[in-house]
Amino acid sequence: MVPEGWKLTSLSEVCNGNLQTGPFGSQLHAHEYVSSGVPVLMPKDLINCRANLDSAAKVTVEKSLTLKKHKLQKGDLLFSRRGDVSRFALIDEESQGAICGTGCLKARPSKEHSAAFLAYFLQKDSVKKWLEQNAVGQTMPNMNTEILGELPLISASSKKEEEKIAQILSTWDKAITTTEQLLANSQQQKKALMQQLLTGKKRLLDENGVRFSGEWSMASLSSVAMIVMGSSPKSASYNESQIGLPLIQGNADIKERKSAPRIYTSQITKECDVGDVLLSVRAPVGSVAKSSHKACIGRGISALRVRKGNSQEFLYQWLLWFEPKWDAFAQGSTFESINSDDIKTLLLHVPSYKEQTKIAAALQVADNEIEALTLKINTLKQEKKALMQQLLTGKRRVKVDEEAA
C-alpha cells in the first residue's frame, strides 16, 4: 500500500528518461589509459554505493573532452552494466567530473527528486533482486537502459521529504563509517602490538611490576603443542539431529575465528576439543580459529593443544601473527597445502609461561575491543536496514517544515 502523497514510479520516470550507456569500445581504447588524469569509472570502481577514484583507470584531459557527454555530475547514479548488475554509486562532489566507463550506465534524476533518497532506495534487497532477475545474458548478466528504466521505485510526496529521509539515514552512515575507522585503527594497533610482544621487542611487567627479562627459548611447534592432523571420514552425511560429532573439514567450517561445522559424522577418525587452535592446512593455508566444538577434523584442518608449561592463548595469538607467513610453506600448483612436517618442525621463540600469559592477556584486551567495535558496526547496519524499510516505504513519516508529511 502506497502512503498518501507517495506514488509508484520507475527510474526512467524520475530521470525523465535521462539514462545513458557508457562509451562504446571504438570511442575509448585500452592504450589510451594513462597513469594520471581524469578517472574513468568501471563496475569494479563502484564500491559501497560510492565511486572509488583510486582504483579507476585514467585518461588525459584532452581525451576526456571527446567523451564530454559521458561526464558525470554530482547527483548522477552510476550502474554496473555487466556482471554484478546490482552495483551502483551515487556521484558526489569528489567523483563529479569523472567519466562513465564502457561497462556502466548513467542515470540522472530530475530536479524534482533527491538523488540521495534514490541511492538509499537502491540499497534495498528487493531492488537488488529485481536487477539480478531482469538482467539478460546466460554467460554474464547484462543490463541496458531500457530494462534499467523500468526499475520500479516509490517516490515521496515531495523532494523536501525525500531529502529529510536521506538526511536521517545519512546519520547512520556516518556512525557506521566512524566506527569502521575506529575498527581499522584498532586492528592496525593490535597488529603493531603483536609484532612487538610476540618477538620480544617489547617486554611487559610481571605481577610485581618488574619488567620481564631473560632470553626466550627456541622451540619447534611440536614441542610446544600436540598437533593432530585431520583425515577424511568415510561418511559425512549425518544431520545434527543424528548421532555423531560435528565435522570441521576446512575453511568453510570456520566463521569469525570460530568453528562453525555444517554437517555431522559418525565415522570418527581424528578429533579436536573445545579450545583447540584450528589451523587450515589447505588453501587458503594458515587460517587460524578456535574450536568451539568437540569435533571430527577433516584433511583440511590440524588441531593444536599446548603441552604443559605453555599457554594456549599465547599459542593462538602467535599463530594469528604468523598467519600470513604460511604462504612460504605452501606447496602444490593447483591446490595449495602445507604438510605435517613443516608444521611440526616450525620454529618459534617462546618466553616463560608467566610472560606468555601476560602477552596473551594484553592481546586479548585488543581482541575484545575489536570484537566490540565489530558488534557495534553490525548493530548499526541492522538498525539502518530496519529504518530504511520504514522510511523508504512511507510506513514511518518524517516532519517537513515543522508539519507532518
N, C-alpha and C positions, 0 to 999 in steps of 0.2 A: 504494500500500500504506500503510495507516494503522499507525503505530508502536504498540507495546504501551502500553496505558493511555490512548491517544488515541481519539477517536471522530468519525465523520462526523455532522454535525448540521445545523441550519438556524438562521437568525436568529430565527425565531419560537420555536424551542425554547430557545435560550439567553436569550431575553427572556421566556419563559413566556407568550408571546402578547401581551406588552405593547407593541403598536405602535399608533400613533395618527396620524391625519391632522390637519393644522393647521386652524384655524377657517375656516368657510365664509365666503363674501363677505358674507352677511347679518349675520354676527357682528362683522365688522370692515370699516369703510368707509375709503376714502382720506381723506375730510375729517376723520377722527378722528386722523390723524397730527399730531404736534406737533414743535417744534424740539428739545426735550429731554425726557427721560423714560425709560420702560422700553423697551429695544430689542426690536423685532420682527424676527426673523431670516428672511430670504428666501433663495432659492437663490443670488443674487448675493453674499450675505454669507458664503458657505461657501468659504473660500479656504485652500488648502494644508492641508486637514483641520482647520482651526480656524475659529471664528466671528469675523468682523470686525465689532466693535460700532460702529466709527466710521462705517461705510457704512450701517448698519441704520436703518430707519425707527423712529420712537419713538411711544409712546402715553403718556398720563398714567397715574399710579399708580392712579387711580380706575378707568380703563378696563381696566388690566391685571388688576384684581381680578375683573372679569367674565369674564376669559379664564384663570382660575387653573388649569383642567385642562390648559391648553397651556403652563404654566410649565415651564421646563427646569431639570433638576437636574444637578449635577456627575456625569459618567459617562454621561449620555444621548448617544445617537448621532442626529444630525440629518441627514436625507437630502433631496436635491432631489427634488421630486415631478414636475417637468416640465422639459423642455429637456435639459440635461446631467444625466441621472439618475445618473451615477457620482459626482457631487459629494456630499461629506458633511463633517461636522465633529464632532469629539469635544468635548463641552461640558466646559469646565474651570472652575476657581474664578472666573476673571474673567467668563466668559459665563453662569454659572449665574444663574437669576433672569430671564433673557430669555424672550421668548415665541416659541414655534414659530409661524412665519408661515403664511399661507394656502398658499404654494407648497411647503411642506415636510412631511416625515413624521418623526415622533419614534419612536425605539426605545429602550427602557430595559432593559439587560441585567440578569439576575438577580444576586443576591449571590454565586452560585457561580462567576461568571465575571469576568474582568478586562476592563473596558471599554477600557483602553489596548491590551491584546493584540488585541481585536477591531478596534480602529481601525487597527492595523498590518496585520491580515489584510485589511481592506477596501481597503488601498492596492495590493494585488496586481493585476497586469494581468488575470489570469483573472477576478477578481471584477468589475472594471470592464467587461470584455467581457460577462459574464453579465448584468449590469444593463442594458447597452445593448441586448443581443439580446432580453431578455424584457420590455422596455418596450412599452407598447401605444400606438396612435395613429399615423396616417400623416403628418399635418401636423407635429405636435410630439410627441416621445416623452413618455409619461406613465407614472408609477409609482403603484401603490396598495399598501395594507398587505397585501393577500392575496398579491400577487406578491413583494413585498419579504420577506415572512415565509418564503418558500420559498428564499431565497438560501442556497445550500449553503456550509457552513463546516466547519472542523475545530477541535475543542476539545482542549486539552492534558489531561494526566492529573489536574491539579488547578489551582485558582486560583493557588496559590503558584508553580507552574511557569509559568503564563501571565504572572504579574506579573514573574517573573525575566526572561523573554524580552522583555517590554515594556521593562524597565529597561535591558537590554543595547542594544536598538535605540534607546532614547532618548538614549544616549550619542552615537550617530552623528547624531541630530537636533540635539543641542546643538552638536556640532562643525560641522555644516553651517550652523546659524543664526549661530554666532560668525563663521565665515568669510564668510558673506554680509554680515554687518555690517561686517567689515573691507573687503570689496569695495566696499560702498556708500560707506564713508568715503574709500577711495582714489579712487573715481570723482568724488566731490564735491571732493576736494582737487585732482585734476587739472583739473576744471572751473574752479576758482578760479585755479589756476596759469596756465591758458590765457588767462583774462581779463586777467591781469596781464602776461604775457610777450608775447602777440600784439597788445597795444595799446600796448606801450612804457611802461606804468606802472611796470614793474619791469625793470631792466636787469641783465644778467648780467656776469660778469667774463670778460675775454678770456684768451688763453693766458699773458699776462704778469701776470695777477692784477689788471688795471686794469679798472674798470667801463666798459662801452661808453658812448659819448656821441655826440652829433651827432643831427641831425634825421633822421627817417625820410622816405623819399620817397613821394609819392602816385603810384600806377601803376594802369593798367587790367589786368584779369586777362589779356587777350590779349597785353599787352606783357610780362607775366611768364612766360606759358606758351603753348605751342602747343596749340590747342583743336581737337579733332576731334569733330564732331557725327556721331553714328551714323545709319545709314539701314537700311531694311528690305531684306534679301537676297531674291532671287527664290525661293530654295529653302532649306529648313531641315529636311530630312527625313533627313539622313545620321546614321548611328550613329558612335560613337567609332572603331570599327574601320575605317571607310571614310576615304577621303581627304578632307581638308578641315580648316578651322580651327574651334576652339570658337566658339560664338555666345553672346555676352553681350547679351541683349535688354533686360533691365531689372532691377528689384529682385529678381525671382525667381531671377536668376542670380548673386546676391551673398549670401554667407553669412559671418557673423562678420568683416565688414570685408574680405573677400577675394572674388575672383571664383570662382564655382562654376557654370560653364556646364553645361547639361543635354544639349544637342544640338550637332551639328557641321554645318557647311555648306561647300559648295564654291563657292557664289556669293559671293565675297569683294567687299565694297564698301568700307566704312570699317573701319580696323583700330586696335587698341591693342597695346601691347607690355608685356612684363613690367615691373612697377614703375610703370606709368602710374597716375595717380589717376583713378578712375572716379566720375563724378557722375551721379546719376539726374536726368533732366530731365522725368520723368513721375511721377505720383503713386505713392508719396509723394515729392515733389520734394526735391532737395538731399541725399539719402543719399549717403554717401561710402564708398569702398572702395579697396583697392589691387588692381591686376591681377596675378594670378599666372600669367597666360597671354598668349601672343601670340594674339590672337583677333580675330574679326569682331564689331563692336559694332552693335547694333540701334538703332532710333529712340529708345528709352527711355534711352540712355546717351550721355554725352560723355566723351572721354578727354583728360586734360591731362598735358602733359610740359613741364617748365620749360625756359625758354630759358637760354642761357649767362649765368652770373653770378648765378644763383638756385639755391636748394636745393629739391630735390624733396620732401624730408621736411618742410621748413618749409611748403611749399605744402599738403601733405597735412594737417598739423596745423592750418593756418589754415582750410582748408575744413571740417575737423571742427568747429572753433569756430564757423564761420559757418553750419553746417548748419541750425539751427532758423530762421535768418533768411530762408531762401529762400522761406518761405511768403508773404512780402510781394510776391514777384515772380510767384507762381503765377497762371495765367490759365485760364479755362475753368470752366463751371458743372458739367458732368457729369464731365469728366476733366481734372484739373489738370495743367498743364505749364509749363515755363519756356522761353522762346525763346532762340535763339542770341545775339541782340543783347544781351539782358540779361546773359547770361553773359560775353560778350566785353568789354562796357563796364563791368562791375562794378569799382568802385574799391577798392583796398586800400593800406594803408600798409606799406611794406617797409623793413627795415633793410639794412645791408651784408650781403654774402654770409657773412662770418665770424660776424656776430651771428645770422644766420638759422640757421647750422649749430649754434651753441651752444643756441639756443632749441629747435631740433628735438631735439637730444640730451637736453636736460633733460626734455622732454615724452615722449620715447621711454622714459626710465627709468620714468616714471609708467605708461606703457602696459605695460611689462614686468611691473611689479608687479600691475597689473590682470589681465594675461593669466595670471600665475602663480596668483593667487587664484581666477580662473575655472576653471583647470585643477584646482586642489585641490578646489573645490566639486563639479565633475563626477566626480572620482575618489571622493570621499566618498559621493556619491549612488550610484555604481555598486557600491561596497563594501557600502553599506546594502542595496541591492537583492539582491545575492548572499547576504548574511547573512539577509535576510528569507526567501529561498527555502529556506534550510536550517533556520532556526529555526521558522518558521511551519508547516512540514510535518512537524517531528519528525525530519528526517534528521540533524540535529545536536541532541543533547540538552544540557540545562543542569543544573547541580547545584542541588538544593533542600535546604536544611537539612543541608548537608555530605554528602548522599547523591546519587548519580547518579540522575536520574529514570528 
